[in-house]
Amino acid sequence: MHPRPIPRHRRVAHPPRMRLTARDIQVVLDVYACRALRRDQVQRLHFPSRNTANERLKRLYQHRFLQRRWLPVEYGQGAGQAIYLLDRRGADLVAEKLGIPRDAIGWRRTWNQVNSPFLQHRLMVNDIRIAFTLAAKQEGYRVERWLDQDDLAVNPPRVAITTPSGAVREVALIPDAYLVLNLGDRRACFFMEADRGTVPGRRWRERVQAYLAYVRGGGYEERFGSRSLRVVVICTGEGRARSLRRATERVGGSALFWFTRLSQVKEDSVLAGKIWQADGSPNPRALIDGNPPNQTASM
């Protein structure tokens, strides 16, 4: 008699036994690090095919290593894609593999109870993170450090900016991520902004001013121990990228900020492809082109 197939949309009381593989463990660790991953994101990182990814993820869900949600879809557009988050046994596994107490990993069930805008933004950040990770591996580099917004929100720097009216105001600076690439002979460091078109122009200009004040005032070098920095801005559309680029140039940030579209951020292009607009030049550039990373001390 063949075993009954596991239901797709609900857990069963007694799922088939499974043996955790090294890849399963890494999937759970990646979901923890990224907080939420779509099925296709997990597949890009670890699996050769959609079917293989679905089968292992289904088992990790059934055995409560991972929780699962479904992305909403427009009527008539078919089924939504699964999103995977950490679950109880997954949290136990993470604590074991990291060698720390269970309550020290910072995970709670409420982590999974996030609203759709937050989740969509998080998934966009993770798309970018995966592209950088796979591109670094492809180019023989290494992602040495990745801090996400949750990490950077702990004791964020506060810097003074001047508003158009001339008033001086203090603001907190919390990027979407901070990334250090080890290129072998040097390191390239980046703050990352994943823009979904929800930040008004005035707030964006203030954000650029905050970055500039942080760099010029020495706060960045003091905290991160590096003078190398670019702020990479990934937008969902070309029009938005042009708009933010013009706003950035108006407040003097063109040398520090590099812009591109999310559709161009792929593992075969994000580092070596000429997809970035920077320095007020009309010609697109590669993020890593063999030249030393930007040095911020002269800005």
QUINOR-V420450 format. One record per residue. N is the residue number from 1. RES is the residue in one letter. PHI is phi as a letter, one per 30 degrees, with the letter a starting at -180 (NA if undefined). D_FIRST is the distance of its C-alpha to the first C-alpha in whole Angstrom. Layout:
N & RES & PHI & D_FIRST
N & RES & PHI & D_FIRST
This chain:
1 & M & NA & 0
2 & H & d & 4
3 & P & d & 6
4 & R & d & 9
5 & P & d & 12
6 & I & d & 15
7 & P & e & 18
8 & R & d & 21
9 & H & c & 24
10 & R & b & 23
11 & R & d & 22
12 & V & c & 19
13 & A & d & 20
14 & H & b & 17
15 & P & d & 17
16 & P & e & 15
17 & R & d & 17
18 & M & b & 19
19 & R & c & 22
20 & L & d & 25
21 & T & c & 27
22 & A & e & 31
23 & R & d & 30
24 & D & e & 28
25 & I & d & 31
26 & Q & d & 34
27 & V & d & 32
28 & V & d & 32
29 & L & d & 36
30 & D & d & 37
31 & V & d & 35
32 & Y & d & 38
33 & A & d & 41
34 & C & c & 40
35 & R & i & 39
36 & A & a & 37
37 & L & b & 35
38 & R & d & 34
39 & R & e & 31
40 & D & d & 33
41 & Q & d & 35
42 & V & d & 33
43 & Q & d & 31
44 & R & e & 35
45 & L & d & 35
46 & H & b & 32
47 & F & b & 30
48 & P & d & 30
49 & S & b & 28
50 & R & d & 27
51 & N & d & 23
52 & T & d & 23
53 & A & d & 26
54 & N & e & 24
55 & E & d & 21
56 & R & d & 23
57 & L & d & 25
58 & K & d & 22
59 & R & d & 21
60 & L & d & 24
61 & Y & d & 25
62 & Q & d & 22
63 & H & c & 23
64 & R & i & 27
65 & F & d & 28
66 & L & b & 29
67 & Q & c & 30
68 & R & b & 30
69 & R & b & 32
70 & W & b & 32
71 & L & d & 35
72 & P & d & 37
73 & V & b & 37
74 & E & d & 40
75 & Y & e & 39
76 & G & i & 37
77 & Q & c & 36
78 & G & i & 33
79 & A & d & 31
80 & G & d & 32
81 & Q & d & 32
82 & A & d & 30
83 & I & c & 33
84 & Y & c & 32
85 & L & b & 34
86 & L & d & 34
87 & D & b & 32
88 & R & e & 33
89 & R & d & 31
90 & G & d & 32
91 & A & d & 35
92 & D & d & 35
93 & L & d & 34
94 & V & e & 37
95 & A & e & 39
96 & E & d & 38
97 & K & d & 38
98 & L & d & 41
99 & G & i & 43
100 & I & b & 44
101 & P & d & 44
102 & R & e & 41
103 & D & d & 44
104 & A & c & 46
105 & I & d & 43
106 & G & i & 44
107 & W & c & 41
108 & R & b & 41
109 & R & e & 38
110 & T & d & 41
111 & W & e & 41
112 & N & d & 38
113 & Q & c & 40
114 & V & c & 42
115 & N & d & 43
116 & S & d & 43
117 & P & e & 46
118 & F & d & 46
119 & L & d & 42
120 & Q & d & 43
121 & H & d & 46
122 & R & d & 44
123 & L & d & 41
124 & M & d & 44
125 & V & e & 46
126 & N & d & 42
127 & D & e & 42
128 & I & d & 46
129 & R & d & 45
130 & I & d & 42
131 & A & d & 44
132 & F & d & 47
133 & T & d & 44
134 & L & d & 43
135 & A & d & 46
136 & A & d & 48
137 & K & d & 45
138 & Q & d & 46
139 & E & d & 49
140 & G & i & 49
141 & Y & c & 50
142 & R & b & 49
143 & V & d & 48
144 & E & d & 50
145 & R & a & 50
146 & W & b & 49
147 & L & c & 50
148 & D & c & 49
149 & Q & d & 51
150 & D & d & 50
151 & D & d & 51
152 & L & d & 54
153 & A & d & 55
154 & V & d & 56
155 & N & h & 59
156 & P & d & 60
157 & P & d & 63
158 & R & c & 66
159 & V & b & 68
160 & A & c & 71
161 & I & b & 71
162 & T & c & 74
163 & T & d & 73
164 & P & e & 75
165 & S & d & 78
166 & G & j & 79
167 & A & d & 77
168 & V & c & 75
169 & R & b & 72
170 & E & c & 69
171 & V & b & 66
172 & A & d & 63
173 & L & c & 61
174 & I & b & 57
175 & P & d & 55
176 & D & d & 52
177 & A & a & 51
178 & Y & b & 53
179 & L & b & 52
180 & V & c & 54
181 & L & c & 53
182 & N & c & 54
183 & L & c & 55
184 & G & j & 56
185 & D & c & 60
186 & R & a & 60
187 & R & b & 58
188 & A & c & 58
189 & C & c & 57
190 & F & b & 56
191 & F & c & 56
192 & M & b & 54
193 & E & b & 54
194 & A & c & 51
195 & D & c & 53
196 & R & c & 51
197 & G & i & 54
198 & T & c & 55
199 & V & c & 58
200 & P & d & 61
201 & G & e & 64
202 & R & d & 66
203 & R & d & 64
204 & W & d & 63
205 & R & d & 66
206 & E & d & 66
207 & R & d & 63
208 & V & d & 65
209 & Q & e & 68
210 & A & d & 66
211 & Y & e & 64
212 & L & d & 68
213 & A & d & 70
214 & Y & d & 67
215 & V & d & 67
216 & R & d & 71
217 & G & d & 72
218 & G & i & 70
219 & G & d & 67
220 & Y & d & 64
221 & E & d & 66
222 & E & d & 66
223 & R & d & 63
224 & F & c & 61
225 & G & i & 63
226 & S & b & 63
227 & R & c & 66
228 & S & d & 63
229 & L & a & 62
230 & R & b & 60
231 & V & c & 59
232 & V & c & 56
233 & V & c & 56
234 & I & c & 53
235 & C & c & 53
236 & T & d & 51
237 & G & b & 53
238 & E & d & 56
239 & G & d & 59
240 & R & d & 58
241 & A & d & 58
242 & R & d & 62
243 & S & d & 63
244 & L & d & 62
245 & R & d & 63
246 & R & d & 67
247 & A & d & 67
248 & T & d & 66
249 & E & d & 69
250 & R & d & 71
251 & V & c & 71
252 & G & i & 71
253 & G & c & 68
254 & S & d & 67
255 & A & d & 67
256 & L & c & 65
257 & F & c & 62
258 & W & b & 60
259 & F & b & 58
260 & T & a & 55
261 & R & c & 52
262 & L & e & 49
263 & S & d & 48
264 & Q & c & 49
265 & V & d & 48
266 & K & b & 45
267 & E & d & 45
268 & D & c & 47
269 & S & b & 50
270 & V & d & 50
271 & L & c & 52
272 & A & c & 54
273 & G & d & 54
274 & K & d & 57
275 & I & b & 55
276 & W & c & 58
277 & Q & c & 61
278 & A & a & 63
279 & D & h & 67
280 & G & i & 68
281 & S & d & 68
282 & P & d & 66
283 & N & c & 64
284 & P & d & 61
285 & R & b & 60
286 & A & d & 58
287 & L & d & 57
288 & I & c & 57
289 & D & b & 60
290 & G & j & 61
291 & N & c & 64
292 & P & e & 64
293 & P & d & 62
294 & N & e & 65
295 & Q & c & 67
296 & T & d & 68
297 & A & d & 71
298 & S & d & 73
299 & M & d & 72
